[in-house]
Amino acid sequence: MNRHEKRLLAVLRELSEDGQEQVLAFAEFLHLRQGRVEPLVPTEPVVIARPEGESVVRAIKRLAASYPMLDRGKMLNETSTLMAQCVIGGRPTEEVIDDLETLFRTHFEALRSAKT
């Protein structure tokens, strides 16, 4: 991470959620003004197939890549709870991954509804 990225991240963390949205909107405006036509972050999920024998950690990484528009920080508590149910509680991996997929899909639908 270069010095500009570090400074921008530090400033962004100090702003309210509304301020962060404004900074992102301005950055995307500048990006488009430079001739870029595609948004920086996809607005729809990027479907990545669930591989056989996937671990919970790999599922979280796959789902984060599938839903790059989501704020993973807002999902940290729920995601950690599900992972702990598998790792510590012995809950079957497949069930936890099913719940993770539902969690990511639910957060995406909430984000989509908030924008319309």
C-alpha positions as CSV (number, residue, x, y, z in Angstrom):
1,M,0.0,0.0,0.0
2,N,1.5,3.4,-1.0
3,R,1.4,6.5,1.1
4,H,-1.6,8.0,-0.7
5,E,-3.6,4.8,-0.1
6,K,-2.6,4.7,3.6
7,R,-3.6,8.4,4.0
8,L,-6.9,7.9,2.2
9,L,-7.7,4.9,4.3
10,A,-6.9,6.8,7.5
11,V,-9.1,9.7,6.5
12,L,-11.9,7.4,5.3
13,R,-12.0,5.6,8.7
14,E,-12.5,8.9,10.5
15,L,-15.6,9.9,8.4
16,S,-19.2,9.1,9.1
17,E,-20.8,6.4,6.8
18,D,-22.4,9.2,4.8
19,G,-19.0,10.9,4.4
20,Q,-17.5,7.6,3.3
21,E,-20.3,7.2,0.7
22,Q,-19.5,10.7,-0.6
23,V,-15.8,10.0,-0.9
24,L,-16.5,6.8,-2.8
25,A,-19.0,8.5,-5.1
26,F,-16.4,11.2,-5.9
27,A,-13.6,8.6,-6.5
28,E,-15.9,6.7,-8.8
29,F,-16.7,10.0,-10.6
30,L,-13.0,10.7,-11.1
31,H,-12.5,7.1,-12.3
32,L,-15.2,7.4,-14.9
33,R,-13.9,10.9,-16.0
34,Q,-10.6,9.2,-16.9
35,G,-12.4,7.2,-19.5
36,R,-13.2,4.1,-17.5
37,V,-16.6,2.8,-18.4
38,E,-16.9,-0.2,-16.0
39,P,-17.6,0.4,-12.3
40,L,-14.8,-0.4,-9.9
41,V,-16.9,-2.9,-7.9
42,P,-19.4,-5.1,-9.6
43,T,-23.0,-4.3,-8.7
44,E,-24.1,-7.9,-9.1
45,P,-22.6,-11.0,-7.4
46,V,-19.8,-12.8,-9.3
47,V,-20.9,-16.4,-9.3
48,I,-18.1,-18.7,-8.1
49,A,-19.0,-22.3,-7.9
50,R,-18.8,-24.1,-4.6
51,P,-16.0,-26.7,-4.8
52,E,-16.4,-30.1,-3.3
53,G,-14.8,-30.5,0.2
54,E,-14.6,-26.7,0.7
55,S,-13.6,-25.5,4.2
56,V,-15.4,-22.8,6.0
57,V,-12.5,-20.4,5.7
58,R,-12.3,-21.0,1.9
59,A,-16.0,-20.6,1.7
60,I,-15.8,-17.2,3.3
61,K,-13.0,-16.1,0.9
62,R,-15.1,-17.4,-2.1
63,L,-18.2,-15.6,-0.9
64,A,-16.2,-12.4,-0.3
65,A,-15.0,-12.6,-3.8
66,S,-18.5,-13.4,-5.1
67,Y,-19.9,-10.3,-3.3
68,P,-17.2,-7.7,-3.4
69,M,-19.8,-4.9,-3.0
70,L,-20.5,-5.9,0.6
71,D,-18.8,-4.4,3.6
72,R,-17.3,-7.5,5.2
73,G,-16.7,-5.6,8.5
74,K,-20.5,-5.3,8.9
75,M,-20.8,-9.1,8.6
76,L,-17.8,-10.0,10.8
77,N,-19.8,-10.9,13.9
78,E,-22.2,-13.2,12.0
79,T,-19.4,-14.8,9.9
80,S,-17.3,-15.4,13.0
81,T,-20.2,-16.9,14.9
82,L,-20.8,-19.4,12.0
83,M,-17.2,-20.3,11.7
84,A,-17.0,-20.9,15.4
85,Q,-20.0,-23.2,15.3
86,C,-18.0,-25.4,12.9
87,V,-14.5,-25.2,14.3
88,I,-15.4,-25.2,18.0
89,G,-18.9,-26.5,18.1
90,G,-18.5,-29.3,15.7
91,R,-21.4,-28.3,13.5
92,P,-21.1,-29.9,10.0
93,T,-19.1,-27.8,7.5
94,E,-21.7,-28.1,4.8
95,E,-24.4,-26.7,7.0
96,V,-22.3,-23.8,8.1
97,I,-21.4,-23.0,4.4
98,D,-25.1,-23.2,3.5
99,D,-25.7,-20.6,6.2
100,L,-22.8,-18.5,5.1
101,E,-24.2,-18.4,1.5
102,T,-27.6,-17.4,2.9
103,L,-25.9,-14.7,5.0
104,F,-24.0,-13.2,2.1
105,R,-27.1,-13.3,-0.1
106,T,-29.3,-11.7,2.6
107,H,-26.8,-8.8,3.0
108,F,-26.6,-8.4,-0.7
109,E,-30.4,-8.2,-1.0
110,A,-30.5,-5.7,1.8
111,L,-27.9,-3.6,0.0
112,R,-29.8,-3.8,-3.2
113,S,-33.1,-2.8,-1.5
114,A,-31.4,0.2,0.2
115,K,-30.2,1.5,-3.1
116,T,-33.6,1.4,-4.8
